[in-house]
Amino acid sequence: MPGPVMRLLLPPMLALVALPAAAVVVEDIPSPRPAGWTVDLTGTLQPDTVRALDQLGDEVKTQTGAELAVVVVPSTDGVPQRQFATELANRWGLGDREKNNGVLVFAALDDRAAEIVLGEGIDDAGLVTVALDIMHGEMVPRFRAGDPAGAIYHGALASAQRILGASPTAAGAALPAVTPPPEAIAALLRSASQSVPSQATYPAGVPVGGGGRGLALLATAGGLTLLGGTGLVLRRRRPRQCKDCRIPMVRLDEAEDDAHLAPAEQVEERVGSVDYDVWMCPACNLTEKLRYGAFFTSYATCPQCGARTASSTSWTEREATTSSEGRARVDESCEHCDYRQSFTRVIPRVVEREPSTGVSRSSAYSSSSSSSSSSRSSSSRPSSSGFGGGRSGGGGASGRW
């Protein structure tokens, strides 16, 4: 006799026949529009979580005009997850057609990989840093603790607030009550303690420029930064007392503290992305290790080893013109582990503006893929997916657990 029929419970508009992990390709993933903003091909998200994510997407669209989608698949079958997620976002046309302000929160659970993909209109260094903070501060620790639903929900919520500048009421939505096992809680605390958010972030919605007002804001920010930095130094150097012996501890010098640092931590100090202080009790040899992230650094958190030792280089393969997009190659690598990743990003077409009116002479947007140099006009963007016709060049943040 045939075995029992297995059913995959999904929202009514997204009911699909369950596919083997290796069979999932971009074309297999249906657009969630107009019913919602969420696709889960794994059955990981409970109905309450899907409703909360769909409400979040509605509020982002209403408040900002941007578009936020969430997709969960079992595996990308060997396709790099960043490439897969970017192709999906572009197939749907996630984001406004002119502003290109879409965000895709993507997870391939069997691959233990996640992505936050940004539209071209919001793909700048500041928001990429924010995306990295969200990935490694909100998502990866929860994935490692065995809470994929919480990782996806909180990653999407933080993206709505910190990247797109929304103030969703969905922030108070309750997730299904889950009590993780003790080892999962311990893993979450351990992972969170190792993830120090970068301090070089640029909150969404903060104006840049603006004449005298902009200069005043920059001056004020500079003064606050100086005062804050002075306070951090004083707080960092303040005397510390051994919690067991109740006597003053001694701060080890740079040569001595290396013996108490893990290999990844030593590399972080070597590249200057993180500095560690190790304090030791002269009586009982109890040590306390404190981690201080650099205010400004070109290094990001490595999606493979979790150390703040990943860097990237890029160069232009083809210059953008008013008639066609350009193409840039990006190589990412880690100073500590063997993480290496290369991908191609699209450079937007050059838009000429009338000096007197600011009206664009050429505002049509073409699209291209990393595997092809051909381009097509914006009129060929997806129009039947229910999204706005936006585009992504592949910028964002990656996470592994």
C-alpha positions as CSV (number, residue, x, y, z in Angstrom):
1,M,0.0,0.0,0.0
2,P,1.2,3.5,-0.7
3,G,2.4,5.5,2.3
4,P,0.4,8.3,3.9
5,V,0.2,11.5,1.9
6,M,2.4,14.2,3.4
7,R,0.9,17.7,3.4
8,L,2.8,21.0,3.5
9,L,0.8,23.6,5.3
10,L,1.1,27.0,3.7
11,P,-1.1,30.0,3.4
12,P,-3.9,29.3,1.0
13,M,-2.5,31.5,-1.8
14,L,0.9,29.8,-1.6
15,A,-0.1,26.1,-1.4
16,L,2.4,24.1,-3.5
17,V,3.4,20.5,-4.0
18,A,6.4,19.8,-1.8
19,L,9.5,19.5,-3.9
20,P,12.8,17.7,-3.1
21,A,15.4,20.1,-1.8
22,A,17.6,19.7,-4.9
23,A,14.7,20.5,-7.2
24,V,14.0,24.0,-5.9
25,V,15.0,26.7,-8.4
26,V,14.2,30.3,-8.7
27,E,11.4,29.6,-11.2
28,D,9.7,27.3,-8.7
29,I,9.1,30.0,-6.1
30,P,5.7,31.7,-6.5
31,S,5.2,35.4,-5.9
32,P,3.2,35.9,-2.6
33,R,1.5,39.0,-4.0
34,P,-1.2,40.2,-3.6
35,A,-2.1,38.0,-0.7
36,G,1.1,38.7,1.4
37,W,4.9,39.1,1.4
38,T,6.0,35.7,2.6
39,V,6.9,32.4,1.0
40,D,7.9,29.4,3.1
41,L,8.6,26.2,1.2
42,T,9.8,24.3,4.3
43,G,6.8,24.6,6.7
44,T,9.1,26.2,9.3
45,L,7.0,29.4,9.9
46,Q,3.8,29.0,11.9
47,P,0.6,30.7,10.5
48,D,0.8,33.4,13.2
49,T,4.4,34.2,12.2
50,V,3.5,34.3,8.5
51,R,0.6,36.7,9.3
52,A,3.0,38.9,11.4
53,L,5.4,39.0,8.5
54,D,2.7,39.8,6.0
55,Q,1.4,42.6,8.2
56,L,5.0,43.9,8.5
57,G,5.3,44.0,4.7
58,D,2.0,45.8,4.4
59,E,3.1,48.5,6.8
60,V,6.5,48.9,5.2
61,K,4.7,49.5,1.8
62,T,2.2,51.9,3.3
63,Q,4.7,53.9,5.3
64,T,7.7,54.1,3.0
65,G,6.7,52.9,-0.4
66,A,9.4,50.2,-0.2
67,E,8.8,46.5,-0.4
68,L,10.0,43.8,2.1
69,A,9.7,40.1,1.2
70,V,10.6,37.0,3.1
71,V,11.5,33.7,1.4
72,V,12.4,30.4,3.1
73,V,13.6,27.4,1.0
74,P,15.2,24.1,1.9
75,S,18.2,24.5,-0.3
76,T,19.6,26.3,-3.4
77,D,21.1,23.0,-4.7
78,G,24.6,24.3,-5.0
79,V,23.8,27.8,-6.4
80,P,25.5,30.5,-4.2
81,Q,22.7,31.8,-1.9
82,R,23.4,35.4,-2.7
83,Q,23.1,34.8,-6.4
84,F,19.9,32.7,-5.9
85,A,18.3,35.4,-3.7
86,T,19.3,38.2,-6.0
87,E,17.9,36.4,-9.1
88,L,14.7,35.9,-7.2
89,A,14.4,39.5,-6.2
90,N,15.0,40.6,-9.8
91,R,12.6,38.0,-11.2
92,W,9.8,39.4,-9.0
93,G,10.9,43.0,-9.4
94,L,11.0,43.6,-5.7
95,G,10.8,47.3,-4.8
96,D,9.6,50.5,-6.5
97,R,10.5,50.7,-10.2
98,E,12.1,54.1,-9.9
99,K,13.5,53.9,-6.3
100,N,14.7,50.3,-6.4
101,N,14.1,50.1,-2.6
102,G,13.3,46.4,-2.1
103,V,14.7,44.2,0.6
104,L,14.6,40.4,0.5
105,V,15.2,38.4,3.7
106,F,16.1,34.9,2.5
107,A,17.0,31.7,4.2
108,A,18.1,28.2,2.8
109,L,17.7,26.1,5.9
110,D,19.4,22.9,4.8
111,D,22.3,24.9,3.5
112,R,22.5,26.8,6.9
113,A,22.7,30.0,5.0
114,A,20.8,33.3,5.0
115,E,20.9,36.6,3.0
116,I,19.6,40.1,3.2
117,V,19.5,41.4,-0.4
118,L,19.2,45.2,-0.9
119,G,17.7,47.0,-3.9
120,E,20.1,49.1,-6.0
121,G,18.5,52.3,-4.6
122,I,19.4,51.5,-1.0
123,D,22.6,49.6,-1.7
124,D,25.2,51.9,-0.1
125,A,28.1,51.3,2.3
126,G,26.1,52.5,5.3
127,L,23.1,50.3,4.8
128,V,25.2,47.3,3.9
129,T,26.9,47.8,7.3
130,V,23.4,47.9,8.9
131,A,22.4,44.7,7.1
132,L,25.5,43.0,8.4
133,D,24.7,44.1,11.9
134,I,21.2,42.7,11.5
135,M,22.4,39.4,10.1
136,H,25.1,38.8,12.7
137,G,23.3,40.4,15.7
138,E,19.7,39.3,15.1
139,M,19.6,36.4,12.8
140,V,22.7,34.2,13.0
141,P,22.6,33.8,16.8
142,R,19.0,32.7,16.7
143,F,19.7,30.2,13.9
144,R,22.6,28.8,15.9
145,A,20.3,28.5,18.9
146,G,17.8,26.4,16.9
147,D,15.2,29.2,16.5
148,P,14.9,29.7,12.7
149,A,11.4,31.2,12.8
150,G,12.7,33.8,15.4
151,A,15.8,34.5,13.3
152,I,13.7,35.2,10.2
153,Y,11.0,37.3,11.9
154,H,13.5,39.4,13.8
155,G,15.7,39.8,10.8
156,A,12.7,41.1,8.8
157,L,11.6,43.3,11.6
158,A,15.0,44.9,12.0
159,S,15.3,45.4,8.2
160,A,12.0,47.2,8.1
161,Q,13.0,49.5,11.0
162,R,16.7,50.1,10.4
163,I,17.1,49.8,6.6
164,L,13.8,51.0,5.3
165,G,12.9,53.4,8.2
166,A,9.5,52.0,8.9
167,S,7.8,52.1,12.3
168,P,5.6,49.0,12.2
169,T,3.0,48.2,14.8
170,A,3.9,44.6,13.9
171,A,6.9,45.1,16.1
172,G,4.7,44.0,19.0
173,A,3.3,41.0,17.3
174,A,3.7,37.8,19.4
175,L,5.5,34.8,17.9
176,P,4.3,31.3,18.9
177,A,5.6,30.5,22.4
178,V,8.6,28.2,22.2
179,T,10.8,27.1,25.0
180,P,14.2,26.3,23.7
181,P,16.2,23.5,25.4
182,P,18.9,24.7,27.8
183,E,21.7,23.9,25.3
184,A,20.0,26.2,22.7
185,I,19.7,29.0,25.2
186,A,23.4,28.6,26.1
187,A,24.3,28.7,22.4
188,L,22.3,31.8,21.8
189,L,24.0,33.6,24.7
190,R,27.4,32.4,23.6
191,S,26.9,33.5,20.0
192,A,25.4,36.8,21.0
193,S,28.4,37.6,23.3
194,Q,30.7,37.0,20.3
195,S,28.7,39.3,18.0
196,V,29.6,42.9,18.6
197,P,27.6,45.2,16.3
198,S,29.7,47.5,14.1
199,Q,29.6,51.1,15.3
200,A,30.1,52.5,11.8
201,T,26.4,52.5,10.9
202,Y,24.2,55.0,9.2
203,P,20.5,54.8,10.3
204,A,18.0,54.9,7.5
205,G,16.4,58.3,6.9
206,V,19.2,60.5,8.2
207,P,19.7,63.3,5.7
208,V,23.1,63.8,4.2
209,G,24.1,67.3,3.0
210,G,21.4,70.1,3.3
211,G,23.6,73.2,3.4
212,G,24.0,74.9,6.7
213,R,21.6,72.6,8.5
214,G,23.6,69.6,7.3
215,L,26.9,71.1,8.5
216,A,25.3,71.9,11.8
217,L,24.2,68.3,12.2
218,L,27.6,67.1,11.2
219,A,29.3,69.4,13.7
220,T,26.9,68.3,16.5
221,A,27.5,64.7,15.6
222,G,31.2,65.2,15.6
223,G,31.1,66.8,19.0
224,L,29.0,64.0,20.4
225,T,31.3,61.4,18.9
226,L,34.3,63.1,20.5
227,L,32.7,63.2,23.9
228,G,31.4,59.7,23.5
229,G,34.8,58.4,22.5
230,T,36.5,60.1,25.5
231,G,33.9,58.5,27.8
232,L,34.6,55.1,26.3
233,V,38.3,55.4,26.9
234,L,37.8,56.5,30.5
235,R,35.3,53.7,31.1
236,R,37.7,51.2,29.4
237,R,40.6,52.2,31.7
238,R,38.7,52.3,34.9
239,P,40.1,50.0,37.7
240,R,38.4,46.6,38.0
241,Q,38.0,44.4,41.0
242,C,38.3,40.7,41.1
243,K,34.9,39.3,41.9
244,D,36.4,36.5,44.0
245,C,39.3,38.1,45.8
246,R,37.9,41.7,45.9
247,I,41.3,43.1,45.1
248,P,42.3,45.3,42.1
249,M,42.9,43.5,38.8
250,V,45.8,44.2,36.5
251,R,45.4,45.0,32.8
252,L,47.8,42.9,30.7
253,D,49.8,44.6,27.9
254,E,49.3,43.7,24.3
255,A,52.0,41.0,24.2
256,E,50.7,39.3,27.4
257,D,47.1,39.3,26.5
258,D,47.7,37.3,23.3
259,A,48.0,34.2,25.4
260,H,44.4,34.6,26.4
261,L,43.0,35.3,22.9
262,A,41.6,32.7,20.5
263,P,43.3,32.6,17.0
264,A,40.4,34.5,15.5
265,E,40.6,37.2,18.1
266,Q,44.3,37.6,17.5
267,V,43.6,38.1,13.8
268,E,41.0,40.8,14.7
269,E,43.6,42.6,16.7
270,R,46.2,42.3,14.0
271,V,43.9,43.8,11.3
272,G,42.6,46.5,13.8
273,S,38.9,45.7,13.6
274,V,38.6,44.7,17.2
275,D,40.8,45.4,20.3
276,Y,40.7,43.2,23.4
277,D,41.6,44.0,27.0
278,V,42.5,41.2,29.3
279,W,42.4,41.9,33.1
280,M,44.0,39.5,35.5
281,C,43.8,39.1,39.3
282,P,47.3,38.9,40.7
283,A,46.1,36.7,43.6
284,C,44.0,34.0,41.9
285,N,44.8,34.6,38.2
286,L,41.2,35.0,37.3
287,T,41.0,36.8,34.0
288,E,38.3,39.0,32.4
289,K,38.4,39.6,28.6
290,L,36.6,42.6,27.2
291,R,36.0,43.2,23.5
292,Y,36.0,46.6,21.8
293,G,35.0,47.0,18.2
294,A,36.7,49.7,16.1
295,F,34.6,52.8,15.4
296,F,35.6,52.8,11.7
297,T,37.0,49.8,9.9
298,S,36.9,48.3,6.4
299,Y,36.5,44.8,7.9
300,A,33.1,43.1,8.3
301,T,31.9,40.0,10.1
302,C,32.9,36.9,8.2
303,P,29.7,34.8,7.4
304,Q,31.7,31.6,7.8
305,C,33.8,32.0,11.0
306,G,32.1,34.9,12.7
307,A,35.3,36.9,13.2
308,R,35.4,40.6,12.1
309,T,38.1,39.8,9.6
310,A,36.3,39.8,6.2
311,S,37.1,42.4,3.6
312,S,36.1,43.0,0.0
313,T,37.6,44.5,-3.1
314,S,35.9,45.5,-6.3
315,W,36.7,46.8,-9.7
316,T,34.7,47.9,-12.7
317,E,34.5,45.4,-15.6
318,R,32.3,47.6,-17.7
319,E,31.6,51.3,-17.3
320,A,27.9,52.4,-17.1
321,T,26.6,54.7,-19.8
322,T,23.3,56.5,-20.4
323,S,22.3,53.6,-22.7
324,S,23.5,50.6,-20.7
325,E,24.3,49.4,-17.2
326,G,27.8,48.7,-16.1
327,R,29.2,45.7,-14.3
328,A,31.6,45.5,-11.3
329,R,33.2,42.4,-9.8
330,V,33.4,42.0,-6.0
331,D,35.7,39.6,-4.3
332,E,35.2,38.9,-0.6
333,S,37.7,37.1,1.6
334,C,38.5,36.5,5.3
335,E,41.9,37.0,7.0
336,H,41.2,34.3,9.5
337,C,39.5,31.4,7.6
338,D,39.3,30.1,4.1
339,Y,36.1,32.0,3.2
340,R,36.1,33.3,-0.3
341,Q,33.2,34.5,-2.5
342,S,33.1,36.4,-5.8
343,F,30.0,37.9,-7.4
344,T,29.1,40.5,-10.0
345,R,27.1,43.7,-9.2
346,V,25.2,45.8,-11.6
347,I,26.2,49.5,-11.9
348,P,23.1,51.6,-12.6
349,R,22.9,53.5,-15.9
350,V,24.0,57.0,-15.9
351,V,21.1,59.4,-15.7
352,E,21.4,62.8,-17.3
353,R,19.4,65.6,-15.7
354,E,18.3,69.0,-17.1
355,P,20.4,71.6,-15.1
356,S,17.4,73.9,-14.6
357,T,14.6,71.5,-13.8
358,G,16.4,68.3,-12.6
359,V,14.2,66.3,-15.0
360,S,15.9,63.1,-16.2
361,R,16.6,62.9,-19.9
362,S,17.2,59.2,-19.7
363,S,15.5,57.5,-16.8
364,A,14.9,54.1,-18.3
365,Y,16.6,51.3,-16.4
366,S,18.0,48.3,-18.0
367,S,18.6,45.0,-16.3
368,S,21.4,42.4,-16.6
369,S,22.6,39.3,-14.9
370,S,26.0,38.4,-13.6
371,S,26.3,35.7,-16.3
372,S,25.3,37.8,-19.2
373,S,26.3,41.2,-20.6
374,S,23.1,41.7,-22.5
375,S,20.6,44.3,-21.2
376,R,17.0,45.1,-21.7
377,S,14.8,48.1,-21.0
378,S,12.8,48.7,-17.9
379,S,9.7,47.8,-19.7
380,S,10.7,44.2,-19.7
381,R,10.9,44.0,-15.9
382,P,8.5,41.6,-14.2
383,S,5.0,43.1,-14.2
384,S,2.9,40.1,-13.3
385,S,4.5,39.3,-10.0
386,G,2.5,41.9,-8.0
387,F,5.7,43.7,-7.0
388,G,6.8,47.2,-8.0
389,G,9.4,46.4,-10.7
390,G,12.5,47.2,-8.7
391,R,15.9,45.8,-9.1
392,S,18.9,44.6,-7.0
393,G,22.6,44.5,-7.9
394,G,23.3,41.9,-5.3
395,G,24.5,44.0,-2.4
396,G,23.6,43.1,1.2
397,A,24.7,40.7,3.9
398,S,25.4,37.0,4.2
399,G,25.2,34.7,7.2
400,R,26.1,31.1,7.9
401,W,25.5,29.0,11.0
